[in-house]
Amino acid sequence: LLDACTADRRPHNLTNNMIDFDFEVSLYLLGGVAAIATLTGLIVVRLSSSPPDLSRHETEKFFLDPSRPGSKLPFPSINDKPTLDLSIIVPSYNEEERLPGMLKETTEFLENRQKKQPNFTYEVIVVDDGSKDKTTQAGLEYSKKLGVEKVRVLTFHHNRGKGGAIRLGLFSARGRQLLFADADAATKFADIEKLEKVFKQVNKDSHGMAIVCGSRAHLQDEAVANRSLFRTFLMYGFHFLVWFLCVRGIRDTQCGFKLLSREAAIRVFSNLHVERWAFDVEMLYIAQCLGIPIGEVAVNWTEIDGSKMVPVFSWLQMGRDILLIRLRYMLGGWKINHKIKAQ
């Protein structure tokens, strides 16, 4: 009877053993596939890395003077000695409608400062990032009004992205201090005085290098109240990724109102790879790696219609870019050149 019972259980035990074996094999196969996929992804990330694009198309080396039809004047280099106090870079893509208002506010403020401080000098560089509308013509109206010593237009041969536009604008500037500001005038331009005050504080004992970021972090509670739960989740997820992977100590990395010293601009933007929305994150990551002091100050900010960002898609895209930034630096695909300095 015992032999009979044992014989009856053998097929059942054999079946269980085969199931366990198949499950273990499946786990090993899945683990192997995951490992191969991860390794392949890391290799792709490593091999797809490229050096910063510092090149210019031939047409991007010159600017036009509306008072001298047909004239082409060469842009200076950021490696030249500065000859002005302040340069303002305005990255612009299809901004023919919003740009005039921003330039009016900006130049009125700067002209009033110049009346109070006759020795103060400035320039505004509008960077047309391959626009399909009349952005360049809108900028040239102010070149005609104030002269090319005060307003110049850099027109791209093709679209590069906001980071690429700011980089070439900075590299064409003559100022000791360099500010980039969005063409929508979402930030009140007079708040530059807040940035300048903090700039003096963080610029102490830093060998002339400093960066100050305008910040909208104080408006976050109001923004959360007006956003859907999904968009709020994406916003917090993006901020966590920035903090966890790249930049700590800065509450708002994305505000398009930042003031840099000339030396800081040279060292950071010569190392910058990302040319689109996530460029701010890499910019501040590089600055922290180089030991450049960074300040942050609250600014007046108003949401303006006509934004080029698509909220959900742009945040997801930036999240991907932030992950790639960290991976590429970690794997050695991107490296920071600590030896770059003003010539």
NUPA-406002 format. One record per residue: residue in one letter; x, z negated, y of N, C-alpha, C, CB in turn. Coordinates in steps of 0.1 Angstrom, whole numbers, m for minus. Glycine has a CB too. Example, Ala and Ser with C-alpha at 12.3 -4.5 7.8 and 13.67 -1.06 7.14 Angstrom:
% NUPA-406002
<'a' <132 m78 m57> <123 m78 m45> <132 m78 m33> <113 m90 m45>>
<'s' <128 m71 m22> <137 m71 m11> <129 m79 0> <141 m57 m6>>
END
This chain:
% NUPA-406002
<'l' <8 0 m12> <0 0 0> <9 0 13> <m9 m12 0>>
<'l' <20 m8 13> <29 m9 24> <36 5 26> <40 m19 21>>
<'d' <40 11 15> <46 24 17> <36 35 23> <51 29 3>>
<'a' <24 33 19> <14 42 24> <12 41 39> <0 40 17>>
<'c' <11 28 43> <9 25 58> <21 30 66> <7 10 60>>
<'t' <33 28 60> <45 33 67> <46 48 68> <58 28 60>>
<'a' <41 54 58> <41 69 58> <31 74 68> <37 74 44>>
<'d' <20 66 70> <10 71 80> <15 70 94> <m3 63 78>>
<'r' <24 60 97> <29 58 110> <40 67 114> <34 44 112>>
<'r' <47 73 104> <59 81 107> <56 93 116> <65 86 94>>
<'p' <45 101 114> <42 112 122> <39 108 137> <30 120 117>>
<'h' <32 96 138> <29 91 151> <42 87 159> <20 79 150>>
<'n' <51 80 152> <63 76 159> <72 88 163> <72 67 150>>
<'l' <72 98 154> <79 110 156> <74 117 169> <79 120 144>>
<'t' <61 118 170> <55 124 182> <59 117 194> <40 125 180>>
<'n' <58 103 194> <62 95 206> <77 98 210> <60 80 203>>
<'n' <85 98 200> <99 100 202> <102 114 209> <108 99 189>>
<'m' <94 124 204> <96 138 210> <91 138 224> <88 148 201>>
<'i' <80 131 227> <75 130 241> <85 123 250> <61 123 241>>
<'d' <91 112 245> <101 105 253> <113 114 256> <105 92 246>>
<'f' <117 121 245> <128 130 247> <126 141 257> <132 136 233>>
<'d' <114 147 256> <110 158 265> <109 153 279> <96 164 261>>
<'f' <104 140 281> <103 134 294> <117 132 300> <96 121 294>>
<'e' <126 127 292> <140 124 297> <147 138 300> <148 117 286>>
<'v' <145 148 292> <151 161 295> <145 166 308> <148 171 283>>
<'s' <132 165 310> <126 169 323> <132 162 335> <111 167 322>>
<'l' <134 149 333> <140 142 344> <154 147 348> <140 127 341>>
<'y' <162 149 337> <175 154 339> <175 168 346> <183 154 326>>
<'l' <166 176 341> <165 189 347> <161 189 362> <155 198 339>>
<'l' <151 181 365> <147 179 378> <158 174 387> <134 170 379>>
<'g' <165 164 382> <176 158 389> <187 168 392> <182 146 382>>
<'g' <190 177 382> <200 187 383> <196 198 393> <202 194 370>>
<'v' <183 201 393> <178 211 402> <179 206 417> <163 215 399>>
<'a' <175 193 418> <175 187 431> <190 186 436> <169 173 431>>
<'a' <199 182 427> <213 181 431> <218 195 436> <222 175 420>>
<'i' <215 205 428> <220 219 431> <214 223 444> <216 229 420>>
<'a' <201 221 446> <194 225 459> <200 217 471> <179 222 458>>
<'t' <203 204 469> <209 197 480> <223 202 483> <210 182 476>>
<'l' <231 204 472> <245 210 474> <244 223 481> <252 210 461>>
<'t' <235 232 476> <234 245 482> <230 244 497> <223 253 475>>
<'g' <221 235 500> <217 233 514> <228 229 523> <205 223 515>>
<'l' <236 219 517> <248 214 525> <258 225 527> <254 202 518>>
<'i' <260 233 517> <270 245 518> <265 255 529> <272 252 505>>
<'v' <251 257 528> <246 267 538> <247 261 552> <231 269 535>>
<'v' <244 248 554> <246 242 567> <260 243 572> <241 227 566>>
<'r' <269 240 562> <284 240 566> <288 255 570> <292 235 554>>
<'l' <284 265 562> <289 278 564> <281 285 576> <287 286 552>>
<'s' <269 280 579> <262 286 590> <266 280 604> <247 284 588>>
<'s' <275 271 604> <280 265 616> <289 275 623> <287 252 614>>
<'s' <287 276 636> <295 285 644> <300 278 657> <287 298 648>>
<'p' <311 282 663> <316 276 675> <306 278 687> <330 281 679>>
<'p' <307 270 697> <299 271 709> <300 285 715> <302 261 720>>
<'d' <289 291 719> <289 305 725> <291 304 740> <276 312 722>>
<'l' <304 306 744> <307 305 759> <308 319 765> <320 297 760>>
<'s' <304 329 758> <305 343 763> <295 346 773> <304 352 751>>
<'r' <298 356 781> <288 362 791> <288 377 789> <293 358 805>>
<'h' <276 382 791> <274 396 792> <280 401 806> <259 401 791>>
<'e' <285 413 807> <291 417 819> <283 415 831> <295 432 818>>
<'t' <270 418 830> <261 416 841> <259 402 846> <247 422 838>>
<'e' <262 392 837> <260 378 840> <272 372 847> <258 370 827>>
<'k' <282 380 850> <294 376 858> <292 377 873> <306 384 853>>
<'f' <281 383 877> <279 386 891> <265 382 896> <281 401 894>>
<'f' <264 380 909> <251 377 915> <249 387 927> <251 362 920>>
<'l' <237 388 931> <233 398 941> <232 391 955> <221 405 938>>
<'d' <235 398 965> <233 393 979> <222 402 985> <246 393 987>>
<'p' <210 397 987> <199 405 992> <202 411 1006> <186 397 993>>
<'s' <211 404 1013> <214 409 1027> <223 421 1027> <219 398 1036>>
<'r' <229 424 1015> <238 435 1013> <234 443 1001> <253 430 1012>>
<'p' <225 452 1002> <219 459 991> <230 466 983> <209 469 996>>
<'g' <229 464 970> <239 471 961> <251 463 958> <242 484 966>>
<'s' <253 451 965> <265 443 964> <265 435 951> <267 434 976>>
<'k' <276 433 945> <277 425 933> <289 415 935> <279 433 920>>
<'l' <286 402 936> <297 393 939> <299 384 927> <292 384 951>>
<'p' <312 382 924> <315 374 912> <312 359 913> <330 376 909>>
<'f' <307 354 902> <305 339 902> <319 332 900> <296 335 890>>
<'p' <320 320 906> <332 313 904> <332 306 890> <334 302 914>>
<'s' <342 299 886> <343 293 873> <343 277 875> <356 297 866>>
<'i' <337 270 866> <337 256 867> <351 250 866> <329 250 855>>
<'n' <361 258 861> <375 254 861> <382 255 874> <382 262 851>>
<'d' <375 262 884> <380 262 898> <378 248 904> <373 273 906>>
<'k' <386 246 915> <384 233 922> <370 233 929> <395 231 932>>
<'p' <363 222 929> <350 222 936> <351 223 951> <342 209 932>>
<'t' <342 230 956> <342 233 971> <329 228 978> <344 248 974>>
<'l' <320 223 970> <307 218 975> <305 203 970> <295 227 972>>
<'d' <296 196 977> <292 183 972> <283 183 960> <285 175 983>>
<'l' <273 192 960> <263 192 950> <258 206 946> <251 184 955>>
<'s' <257 208 933> <251 221 928> <238 217 920> <261 229 919>>
<'i' <228 224 922> <215 222 914> <213 235 906> <203 220 924>>
<'i' <212 232 893> <209 243 883> <194 243 879> <218 242 871>>
<'v' <188 254 881> <174 255 877> <171 266 866> <165 259 890>>
<'p' <171 261 854> <168 271 843> <154 276 844> <170 264 829>>
<'s' <152 289 843> <139 294 845> <136 306 835> <138 300 860>>
<'y' <124 305 829> <120 316 820> <105 319 823> <121 312 805>>
<'n' <103 331 829> <89 335 833> <83 325 842> <80 336 820>>
<'e' <90 322 853> <86 311 863> <83 317 877> <97 301 864>>
<'e' <79 329 877> <76 335 891> <66 328 898> <72 350 889>>
<'e' <56 321 891> <46 314 898> <50 300 902> <33 313 889>>
<'r' <57 293 894> <60 279 896> <74 277 904> <61 271 883>>
<'l' <83 286 903> <96 285 909> <96 284 924> <104 297 905>>
<'p' <88 292 931> <88 291 946> <85 277 951> <78 301 952>>
<'g' <75 271 945> <71 257 949> <83 247 947> <59 252 942>>
<'m' <90 249 936> <101 240 933> <112 242 943> <106 242 918>>
<'l' <115 255 945> <126 258 955> <123 253 969> <129 273 955>>
<'k' <110 254 973> <106 250 986> <108 235 987> <91 253 989>>
<'e' <104 227 977> <106 213 978> <120 209 978> <98 206 966>>
<'t' <128 215 969> <142 212 967> <150 216 980> <148 220 956>>
<'t' <149 228 985> <157 232 997> <153 224 1009> <156 247 999>>
<'e' <140 221 1011> <136 213 1023> <143 199 1022> <121 212 1023>>
<'f' <143 193 1011> <150 180 1009> <165 182 1013> <148 174 995>>
<'l' <171 192 1007> <186 193 1009> <189 197 1023> <191 204 999>>
<'e' <180 206 1030> <183 209 1044> <181 197 1053> <173 220 1048>>
<'n' <171 189 1050> <170 176 1058> <182 167 1056> <157 169 1054>>
<'r' <187 166 1044> <199 158 1042> <210 164 1050> <202 157 1027>>
<'q' <212 177 1050> <223 183 1057> <222 180 1072> <223 198 1054>>
<'k' <210 180 1077> <208 177 1092> <212 163 1095> <193 179 1096>>
<'k' <210 153 1086> <214 139 1088> <228 137 1085> <205 130 1079>>
<'q' <234 145 1075> <248 144 1071> <254 158 1072> <249 139 1056>>
<'p' <259 162 1084> <264 176 1086> <275 180 1077> <269 177 1100>>
<'n' <282 171 1071> <293 174 1062> <288 177 1048> <304 163 1062>>
<'f' <276 174 1045> <270 176 1032> <268 190 1029> <256 168 1030>>
<'t' <273 195 1017> <272 209 1013> <265 210 999> <285 216 1013>>
<'y' <258 220 997> <250 222 984> <248 236 981> <237 215 985>>
<'e' <244 239 969> <240 252 964> <229 250 954> <252 260 959>>
<'v' <220 260 952> <210 260 942> <213 273 934> <195 260 947>>
<'i' <214 271 921> <216 283 912> <204 284 903> <229 282 903>>
<'v' <196 295 905> <185 298 896> <190 306 885> <173 305 904>>
<'v' <187 301 873> <192 309 861> <180 315 854> <200 300 851>>
<'d' <178 328 856> <167 336 850> <171 339 835> <164 349 857>>
<'d' <165 332 826> <168 332 812> <161 344 805> <164 319 805>>
<'g' <164 356 810> <158 368 803> <143 369 805> <161 368 789>>
<'s' <138 365 817> <124 366 820> <118 380 819> <121 359 833>>
<'k' <105 380 816> <98 393 816> <90 395 829> <89 394 804>>
<'d' <90 385 837> <82 386 850> <92 388 862> <73 374 852>>
<'k' <88 383 873> <96 385 885> <103 372 890> <87 390 897>>
<'t' <108 365 880> <115 352 883> <127 355 891> <119 345 870>>
<'t' <135 365 888> <147 368 896> <144 371 910> <155 380 890>>
<'q' <133 379 912> <129 383 926> <124 371 934> <117 393 926>>
<'a' <118 361 927> <114 349 933> <126 341 938> <105 340 924>>
<'g' <136 340 930> <148 333 934> <155 340 945> <157 332 922>>
<'l' <156 354 945> <163 361 955> <156 360 969> <163 376 951>>
<'e' <143 357 969> <136 355 982> <143 343 989> <121 352 980>>
<'y' <147 333 982> <154 322 988> <168 324 991> <152 309 979>>
<'s' <174 333 983> <188 338 987> <187 345 1000> <194 347 976>>
<'k' <177 353 1002> <175 361 1015> <172 351 1026> <164 371 1013>>
<'k' <165 341 1023> <160 332 1034> <172 322 1038> <149 323 1029>>
<'l' <179 317 1029> <190 307 1032> <204 312 1030> <188 295 1023>>
<'g' <205 324 1024> <219 329 1022> <224 326 1009> <228 324 1033>>
<'v' <233 334 1003> <239 332 990> <249 321 989> <245 345 985>>
<'e' <253 315 1001> <261 304 1000> <253 291 996> <268 301 1014>>
<'k' <240 292 997> <231 281 994> <222 284 982> <222 278 1006>>
<'v' <218 296 980> <209 299 968> <215 312 961> <195 301 973>>
<'r' <217 311 948> <222 322 941> <213 324 928> <237 321 937>>
<'v' <213 336 923> <205 338 911> <214 344 900> <193 348 914>>
<'l' <214 338 889> <221 342 877> <211 348 867> <230 331 870>>
<'t' <211 361 865> <201 368 857> <207 371 843> <195 380 864>>
<'f' <201 366 833> <206 368 819> <202 382 814> <201 358 809>>
<'h' <211 388 806> <209 401 799> <198 399 789> <222 406 793>>
<'h' <198 387 782> <188 384 772> <185 369 772> <193 389 758>>
<'n' <175 365 766> <171 351 765> <180 343 756> <156 350 760>>
<'r' <185 332 761> <194 323 754> <187 310 750> <207 320 762>>
<'g' <178 305 758> <172 292 756> <177 283 768> <177 286 743>>
<'k' <169 272 769> <171 263 781> <186 258 781> <161 252 781>>
<'g' <191 253 770> <204 248 770> <215 258 773> <207 242 756>>
<'g' <213 271 769> <222 281 772> <222 285 787> <219 293 764>>
<'a' <210 284 792> <208 287 807> <215 277 815> <193 288 810>>
<'i' <213 264 811> <219 253 819> <234 254 818> <214 240 814>>
<'r' <240 257 806> <254 258 804> <260 268 814> <257 261 789>>
<'l' <255 280 813> <261 291 822> <259 288 837> <256 305 818>>
<'g' <248 282 840> <246 278 854> <256 268 858> <232 272 855>>
<'l' <258 258 850> <269 248 853> <282 254 854> <269 237 843>>
<'f' <285 263 845> <298 270 845> <300 280 857> <301 277 832>>
<'s' <290 282 864> <290 291 876> <290 283 889> <279 301 876>>
<'a' <290 270 888> <288 261 900> <300 257 907> <280 248 895>>
<'r' <299 253 920> <310 249 928> <309 234 932> <310 257 941>>
<'g' <299 227 927> <298 213 932> <306 203 925> <284 210 930>>
<'r' <309 192 932> <315 180 926> <306 173 916> <321 170 936>>
<'q' <293 172 920> <283 167 912> <273 178 909> <276 155 919>>
<'l' <268 178 896> <259 189 891> <246 183 886> <266 197 880>>
<'l' <235 188 891> <222 183 887> <215 195 881> <214 178 899>>
<'f' <208 193 869> <199 204 865> <185 198 865> <202 208 851>>
<'a' <176 207 870> <162 203 872> <153 214 868> <160 199 887>>
<'d' <141 211 862> <132 221 857> <125 228 868> <122 214 848>>
<'a' <122 241 865> <116 249 875> <101 246 878> <116 264 871>>
<'d' <95 237 870> <81 234 873> <79 223 883> <74 229 860>>
<'a' <90 217 888> <90 206 898> <82 194 893> <84 211 911>>
<'a' <82 192 880> <75 180 874> <81 167 879> <75 180 859>>
<'t' <94 167 882> <100 155 887> <102 157 902> <114 153 881>>
<'k' <98 146 910> <99 147 924> <114 148 928> <93 134 931>>
<'f' <118 158 935> <132 161 937> <139 150 945> <134 174 945>>
<'a' <131 143 954> <137 132 962> <142 121 953> <126 126 971>>
<'d' <138 121 940> <143 110 931> <158 112 928> <135 110 919>>
<'i' <164 123 932> <178 125 930> <186 113 937> <183 138 937>>
<'e' <180 107 947> <187 96 953> <188 84 944> <179 91 966>>
<'k' <178 82 935> <178 72 925> <190 75 915> <165 71 917>>
<'l' <191 87 911> <202 91 901> <215 89 908> <200 106 897>>
<'e' <217 93 921> <229 91 928> <234 77 929> <229 98 941>>
<'k' <224 68 931> <227 54 932> <232 48 918> <215 46 936>>
<'v' <226 52 907> <230 48 894> <244 54 891> <220 51 883>>
<'f' <245 67 895> <257 74 892> <270 67 898> <257 88 899>>
<'k' <268 61 910> <279 54 916> <283 41 907> <276 50 930>>
<'q' <272 36 901> <274 23 893> <281 26 880> <261 17 891>>
<'v' <277 37 873> <283 40 860> <296 48 861> <273 48 852>>
<'n' <299 53 873> <311 61 875> <324 53 877> <309 71 886>>
<'k' <322 40 878> <334 31 881> <343 31 869> <329 17 885>>
<'d' <356 33 872> <366 32 861> <363 42 849> <367 18 856>>
<'s' <358 53 852> <355 63 841> <362 76 843> <340 65 840>>
<'h' <373 76 851> <381 88 853> <372 99 858> <388 92 840>>
<'g' <363 96 867> <355 107 873> <344 112 864> <363 117 877>>
<'m' <341 106 853> <331 112 843> <319 103 843> <337 114 829>>
<'a' <307 109 844> <295 101 843> <283 110 842> <293 92 855>>
<'i' <273 105 835> <260 113 834> <249 103 837> <259 119 820>>
<'v' <239 107 844> <227 99 847> <215 107 843> <226 94 862>>
<'c' <206 101 835> <194 108 831> <182 102 838> <192 106 815>>
<'g' <174 111 843> <160 107 848> <152 104 836> <154 119 856>>
<'s' <143 94 837> <136 89 826> <121 88 828> <141 76 821>>
<'r' <113 92 818> <98 90 819> <94 79 809> <91 104 816>>
<'a' <103 71 804> <100 61 794> <89 51 799> <112 54 789>>
<'h' <90 49 812> <80 39 818> <66 44 818> <84 36 832>>
<'l' <64 57 815> <51 63 815> <46 65 801> <51 77 821>>
<'q' <53 59 791> <50 61 777> <36 55 773> <60 55 768>>
<'d' <33 43 778> <20 37 775> <8 45 779> <19 23 781>>
<'e' <9 51 791> <m1 60 796> <m2 72 788> <1 63 811>>
<'a' <9 78 784> <9 90 776> <3 88 762> <24 95 774>>
<'v' <6 76 756> <0 73 743> <m15 72 744> <6 59 738>>
<'a' <m20 66 755> <m34 64 757> <m42 77 758> <m37 56 769>>
<'n' <m35 88 763> <m41 101 765> <m39 111 754> <m36 107 778>>
<'r' <m31 107 744> <m28 116 733> <m35 113 720> <m13 116 730>>
<'s' <m37 123 712> <m43 121 699> <m34 112 690> <m47 134 692>>
<'l' <m39 106 679> <m31 98 670> <m20 106 664> <m40 92 659>>
<'f' <m23 119 660> <m13 128 654> <m2 131 663> <m20 141 649>>
<'r' <m5 134 676> <6 137 686> <14 125 689> <0 143 699>>
<'t' <8 113 689> <15 100 691> <24 98 680> <5 89 693>>
<'f' <20 100 668> <28 99 656> <40 108 657> <20 101 643>>
<'l' <38 120 661> <50 130 662> <59 125 673> <44 144 665>>
<'m' <54 120 684> <63 116 695> <72 104 690> <54 111 707>>
<'y' <65 94 684> <73 83 679> <83 87 668> <64 71 674>>
<'g' <79 96 659> <88 101 649> <100 108 655> <80 111 640>>
<'f' <98 116 665> <109 123 672> <118 113 678> <103 133 683>>
<'h' <113 103 685> <121 93 691> <129 85 681> <113 83 700>>
<'f' <123 82 669> <130 75 659> <142 84 653> <121 71 647>>
<'l' <139 97 651> <150 106 646> <162 106 656> <144 120 644>>
<'v' <158 107 669> <169 107 679> <177 95 678> <163 109 693>>
<'w' <171 83 678> <177 70 677> <185 69 664> <167 59 679>>
<'f' <179 72 653> <186 70 640> <197 79 638> <175 71 629>>
<'l' <196 92 642> <206 102 638> <216 105 649> <199 114 635>>
<'c' <213 104 662> <222 109 672> <225 100 684> <216 121 677>>
<'v' <214 96 691> <217 90 704> <210 76 705> <212 99 716>>
<'r' <217 66 708> <211 53 710> <214 48 724> <217 43 700>>
<'g' <205 40 729> <206 34 742> <200 42 753> <221 32 745>>
<'i' <194 54 750> <187 62 760> <173 63 756> <194 76 762>>
<'r' <164 59 764> <150 59 759> <143 72 760> <142 49 768>>
<'d' <147 80 770> <142 94 772> <153 104 773> <133 94 785>>
<'t' <155 111 762> <166 121 762> <162 134 767> <171 122 748>>
<'q' <148 137 768> <143 150 771> <139 153 785> <132 153 762>>
<'c' <140 144 794> <136 146 808> <146 156 814> <136 133 816>>
<'g' <140 167 820> <149 178 825> <154 175 839> <141 190 825>>
<'f' <159 163 841> <164 159 855> <176 151 852> <153 152 863>>
<'k' <188 157 852> <201 150 848> <212 153 858> <205 153 834>>
<'l' <220 143 862> <231 144 871> <244 142 864> <229 135 883>>
<'l' <253 151 865> <266 150 858> <278 151 868> <267 161 847>>
<'s' <289 145 865> <301 148 872> <306 161 867> <312 137 871>>
<'r' <315 168 875> <320 181 871> <328 180 858> <329 187 883>>
<'e' <337 170 857> <345 168 846> <337 165 833> <355 156 848>>
<'a' <326 157 835> <317 155 823> <310 168 819> <306 144 827>>
<'a' <306 176 828> <299 189 825> <309 198 817> <294 196 838>>
<'i' <321 199 822> <331 207 815> <333 202 800> <345 207 822>>
<'r' <335 190 798> <339 185 785> <327 185 776> <344 170 786>>
<'v' <315 182 781> <303 182 772> <298 196 769> <292 173 779>>
<'f' <296 204 779> <290 217 777> <300 227 770> <285 223 790>>
<'s' <313 225 771> <322 233 763> <321 230 749> <336 231 768>>
<'n' <316 219 745> <314 215 731> <300 218 726> <318 201 729>>
<'l' <291 221 734> <276 222 731> <273 234 722> <268 222 743>>
<'h' <266 232 711> <262 243 702> <247 247 704> <265 240 688>>
<'v' <239 237 705> <224 239 706> <220 245 720> <216 226 703>>
<'e' <213 256 720> <210 262 732> <195 262 735> <214 277 732>>
<'r' <187 256 726> <173 255 729> <168 241 731> <165 262 717>>
<'w' <156 238 727> <150 225 732> <157 213 729> <136 224 726>>
<'a' <164 212 718> <171 200 714> <185 198 720> <172 199 699>>
<'f' <188 207 730> <202 207 735> <205 193 742> <204 218 745>>
<'d' <195 187 748> <197 174 755> <203 164 745> <184 169 761>>
<'v' <197 164 733> <202 154 723> <216 156 719> <193 155 710>>
<'e' <220 169 717> <234 171 713> <243 168 725> <236 186 709>>
<'m' <238 171 737> <246 169 749> <249 154 750> <238 173 762>>
<'l' <239 145 749> <242 131 750> <249 125 738> <228 123 751>>
<'y' <247 131 726> <255 127 714> <270 130 717> <251 135 702>>
<'i' <273 142 722> <287 145 725> <293 136 736> <288 160 730>>
<'a' <285 133 746> <289 124 757> <293 110 752> <279 123 768>>
<'q' <284 105 743> <287 92 737> <300 92 728> <275 87 729>>
<'c' <301 103 721> <313 105 712> <326 105 721> <312 117 703>>
<'l' <325 111 733> <336 112 742> <338 100 751> <335 124 751>>
<'g' <329 90 749> <330 78 757> <327 79 772> <344 73 756>>
<'i' <319 90 775> <314 92 789> <303 82 792> <310 107 791>>
<'p' <304 74 802> <293 65 805> <280 72 809> <297 55 817>>
<'i' <269 67 804> <256 73 807> <246 63 812> <250 79 793>>
<'g' <240 66 823> <230 58 829> <216 64 828> <233 55 844>>
<'e' <206 56 830> <192 61 829> <184 54 840> <186 58 815>>
<'v' <175 62 847> <167 56 858> <153 62 858> <174 58 871>>
<'a' <143 54 860> <129 59 860> <127 69 872> <119 48 861>>
<'v' <120 80 870> <117 89 880> <102 92 881> <125 103 878>>
<'n' <97 97 892> <83 101 893> <81 114 886> <79 102 908>>
<'w' <72 115 877> <70 127 869> <55 130 868> <77 125 855>>
<'t' <52 142 869> <38 147 868> <38 159 858> <32 151 882>>
<'e' <28 158 849> <27 170 840> <21 182 847> <18 166 827>>
<'i' <28 193 846> <24 205 853> <19 215 843> <36 211 861>>
<'d' <9 222 846> <4 233 838> <14 244 836> <m10 239 843>>
<'g' <14 251 825> <23 262 822> <35 259 815> <26 268 835>>
<'s' <35 248 808> <47 244 800> <50 254 789> <46 230 794>>
<'k' <63 257 787> <67 267 776> <67 260 762> <80 273 779>>
<'m' <66 247 762> <66 240 749> <52 240 743> <71 225 751>>
<'v' <52 242 729> <40 241 721> <41 227 715> <38 252 711>>
<'p' <33 217 719> <35 203 715> <39 201 701> <24 195 718>>
<'v' <31 204 691> <34 201 677> <45 209 672> <21 203 668>>
<'f' <45 223 674> <55 231 668> <69 228 674> <51 246 671>>
<'s' <69 226 688> <82 223 694> <88 210 689> <80 223 709>>
<'w' <80 200 687> <85 187 683> <90 189 668> <74 176 683>>
<'l' <83 196 660> <88 198 646> <101 206 646> <77 205 638>>
<'q' <102 216 655> <114 224 656> <126 215 661> <112 236 666>>
<'m' <123 207 671> <134 198 676> <138 188 665> <129 191 689>>
<'g' <128 183 658> <131 174 647> <141 180 637> <119 169 640>>
<'r' <138 192 633> <147 200 624> <161 201 630> <141 213 621>>
<'d' <161 205 643> <174 207 650> <182 194 651> <172 212 664>>
<'i' <176 183 653> <183 170 654> <189 167 640> <173 159 658>>
<'l' <182 169 629> <187 167 616> <199 176 614> <176 169 605>>
<'l' <198 188 618> <209 198 616> <221 194 624> <205 212 619>>
<'i' <219 189 637> <230 184 645> <238 174 638> <224 179 658>>
<'r' <231 164 632> <238 153 626> <245 158 613> <228 142 622>>
<'l' <239 166 605> <245 172 593> <257 180 596> <235 180 585>>
<'r' <256 188 606> <268 197 609> <280 190 614> <264 208 619>>
<'y' <277 179 622> <289 171 626> <294 163 615> <285 162 638>>
<'m' <285 158 607> <289 149 595> <297 157 585> <277 143 589>>
<'l' <293 170 583> <300 178 573> <312 185 579> <290 188 567>>
<'g' <315 184 591> <326 190 597> <324 205 602> <337 190 588>>
<'g' <311 210 601> <309 223 605> <310 224 620> <295 227 601>>
<'w' <306 214 627> <308 213 642> <318 202 644> <295 211 649>>
<'k' <327 204 654> <336 194 657> <337 193 673> <350 197 651>>
<'i' <340 181 677> <341 179 692> <356 180 696> <335 165 696>>
<'n' <359 189 705> <372 190 710> <375 180 721> <375 205 715>>
<'h' <382 170 718> <385 159 728> <395 163 738> <389 146 720>>
<'k' <401 174 737> <412 178 745> <408 186 757> <423 186 738>>
<'i' <395 191 757> <390 199 768> <390 191 781> <376 205 765>>
<'k' <396 197 791> <395 190 805> <395 201 815> <408 181 807>>
<'a' <392 197 827> <392 207 838> <406 212 840> <387 201 851>>
<'q' <408 225 842> <421 231 843> <426 230 858> <420 246 840>>
END
